[in-house]
Amino acid sequence: MSAPSPLLVHTVDRVVFGLQQTGQIEMDGEHHDEVVQYCADRLASAGIGAQLVDTLSKALVACELVQELYATDDELKALITGVMEI
């Protein structure tokens, strides 16, 4: 398994933060870093060519520290795009 790049970790961090701010995810805020690392690791494992939005959505749902994800794939895509525009 390859380690996630700093850019990938940053992107996932900003997306999870955005989800928390908009109430589109239920999770204990104390586990933010663990959720980010879990998702970044899953994305890195998926490799180049994997669909970022789909893989991130599946990682968030699979993460035991996330109780519920309310965001649609389009909403996740918008958050990812917003991070990339900064």
N, C-alpha and C positions, 0 to 999 in steps of 0.2 A: 504494500500500500504506500503510495506516495504521500508526502506531507502536504497539507494545503498551503498555498502561497499566502503571503501577507495580504495581498490584494483580495483574495478570496475570503479570508477571515474577516477583513474589514467590511467587505460587501455584505456578508452574512450578518455581521454585528449590526450594521446600520439597518438592514431589513428587519431583524428581530426587534431592534429598538423601535422602529416604525410601527411594527405590529403591536407592540406593547402600548405605545402612545395612542393608537387608534382603537384599542380594545379588540383587535382582531385575533388575539391569541390569549389563551388562559394558561398562565404558568407563574410559578413563584419567581418574582424578580431577582431573588437572591441566587437563582440558578442561571442567570443570563449567560454568563461566560461558558458554563458547561453546555448549554443548549447550542450556543454559537460554535463551540469546538466540535460537538457531535455532528452538527449539520455540515460544517466545513470539511470534516473528515469524510463524511458520506459523499460529498460532492467531489472531493479529490479522488476518492476510490472509484467513482463513476467514470472518471477520465474525460478526455477531450472527446467531444462529439455527443456527450450526454445532454439531454435537454435540461438546462439550468433550472427553469421554473418547475418543471415536473419533478426533478430530482430533489430540489429544495422542499417542495410541498410534501413529498413522501418522507423525507428525512424529519421534517417537523412533526408529522403525524406519528412516525415510528418512535420518536424520542419519548422516553418514559417520563421526562421532566415536563413535558407539555401535556396539559390536560385536554385542551381543545384548540383547534385552528379553525377560525371562521373566514379567513381570507380566501377569495377565489384565486385561481391561477392568474387571471387578468390583474387582480389587485397586487399579487406578488410580483408580477412582471413590472407593474408601474413603480413599485418600491425599488426594485432592482435598477430599473432605468433611471430613477431619481438619484440613486447613489452614483451611478456611472456618469451622470451629468455634472456632478460637483467638481 
